[in-house]
């Protein structure tokens, strides 16, 4: 009977691990947790735009997308520290920088959950041993660890996912709507009244901290024989045109300078007219699958990795 019970439990866990609820629980991190490919030739870090804008499917290289959204440069750096042994010598590492990458964002305890199974404890901010144990138990035995949450979560998340998919197809927000919503969200999140205003003392200090992180990240890569490249990803012109040059000078150029100081290539696609077509975008900031494939192939061609 015990063998039968264990078999049922194993099959149930296998089913749970294929659900939308389980995938959402790890917030996209399962691809990294389950990584078993060595000799990677091209990788990228990043937050939401990194997740959506890089796709190595069908390309003649070993590539991997380490981006998770939302994610700070500190998290990017910690992932590199833990996974660089998977990289081939000379591996190209694309490090996306977005308009507010220089800002310090405070994440709650729940945000750490997905990092416990993939990062060394010393590289996890606000490490909690109890949370780490819970994360590992949930990863291996979600039924036994979160049995009630599993049932409720699967019913809610998977059914809701199907419902949202139908709604999204019939009532998808326009590119303009997504651009305006995204800008309103950023202004509220970072307490900015006008993008033309002088950068505040608080944001100026945040920027200095993130510059240090980026610089250390670039040094880490070059010291190990990798090729870091800083990338400003493309965005739809309905969003990019809302950023005045004064904003870029204050918030983005200092990040680019960290690359320039080290002789690291920095490529800016923010207003690249090759990516102005509406058909390439899921939102004003995120490319769709077709757009991601086009962009990835283009950047690999621009840096002479593929022809």
Buried (B, 14 or more C-beta within 10 A) or exposed (E): EEEEEEEEEEEBBEEBBEBBBBBEBBBBBBBBBEBEEEEBBBBBBBBBBBBBBBBBEEBEBBBBBBBBBEBBBBBBBBBBBBBBEBBBEEBBBBBBBBBBBBBBBEBEEEBBBBBBBBBEEEBBBEBBEEBBEBBEEBBEBBBEBBEEEBEEBBEEBBEEBEEEEEEEEEEEEEBEEBBBEBBEEBEEEBEBEEBEEEBEEEBBEBBEBBBEBBBEBBBBBBEBEBBBBBBBBBBBBBBBEBBEEBBBEBBBEBBBBBBEEBEBBBBBBBBBEEBBEEEBBBBBBBBBEBBBBBBBBBBBEBBEBBE
